[in-house]
Amino acid sequence: MSHTESVLPVHQAVPAPLPANHLVDTLLPVRPALVDRGSAARIRPGMIDDLLAGTDAVAAILSRRQGLVRGSNLVLVNARELLDRLQEAGSAPELVVYLGSALPAADIPAGTELLLFVLPAPPEPGTAGIPADASWAGFREVAGGLTATSTALFVEASAIANWHSAHTHCPRCGTPTDVEAGGWVRRCPADNSEHYPRTDPAIIVTVVGPDGRLLLGGGGPVDARNYSTLAGFVEPGESLEEAVVREIHEEVGVRVTGCQYLGSQSWPFPASLMLGFTAVTEDAQATPDGVEVTRARWFSREELQEAVLSGEITISSRLSIARSLIEHWYGGRIQDLAGA
């Protein structure tokens, strides 16, 4: 198909635009929790040892920020048997964390106790209790094909493992800390201070102009094709709304006059929580800062769908909140270029 041909299917009606100053009341859909993280249960001393002594707990496995996967699932192995095999092979976990128990909405039996084994090096499949038909993969490599339960577990496991890897010593005195509360607290043995996993809040925003068009941007080479929503970290002492106004003005020179929260997504690579907003502006011009944003462009609904289907641009994948925010503005599903 050439770029000059019409790329909108005749059967697909473009959603009717809303007034430019209208903040849509409908929030992004809330997905049900799949894991009960057991914050009360995990503080009991010895609870992980008790689970490992039993025969029912299963373990997910991470090593060097890669997870053990098979097809569309994160591999879950009997925790006690796996620990024995790993220890026999000299590959004992450097960290064991309690992830929680499966809730009824998960695709594994409700009540299944879930652990995380973090290994110092990834054993070859078929050795040390690692299933021969499994493989090691980073989350970004496989996220698009994972089940909802595997996605939730991979994200949770990555977030807590990343925190442990970067917070091994007390920030007050530098003493190596001890792991407690099922892997969710580190305590300093010298000053008895407790340290908890951190999450860095970041806002991510669809900006709608006075004519109803959507502003998207991107970094890197100025001729790159990828476009997405604008985003930035929340600074200390700043409200989320203040962060929206500041970041949008800093990145593209646009003044936000109103914004509304729509939903969130954990993105623990390394430790972000993406807080989704839609915002409106009376500005019709955008000027990229040339550092974080090197190109910015306004799109009508027709223009965005046509640009995606023609291959002129690419937008965020469906696993991201950015795509959800864009399609929330669009009013429906945006069709991707075949094979993209």
Salt bridges, closest charged atoms under 4 A:
ASP50 OD2 - ARG44 NH1 2.75
ASP133 OD2 - ARG70 NE 3.04
GLU156 OE2 - ARG37 NE 3.92
GLU180 OE1 - ARG187 NE 2.91
GLU194 OE2 - ARG187 NH2 2.46
ASP200 OD1 - ARG198 NH2 2.33
ASP211 OD2 - ARG213 NE 2.76
GLU235 OE2 - ARG246 NH1 3.79
GLU238 OE2 - ARG246 NE 2.64
GLU247 OE2 - ARG246 NH1 3.07
GLU250 OE1 - ARG246 NH1 3.09
ASP283 OD1 - ARG255 NH2 2.61
GLU312 OE2 - ARG297 NH1 2.85
GLU327 OE2 - ARG318 NH1 2.58
GLU327 OE2 - ARG323 NE 2.92
ASP336 OD2 - ARG318 NH2 3.22
ASP336 OD1 - ARG323 NH2 3.01
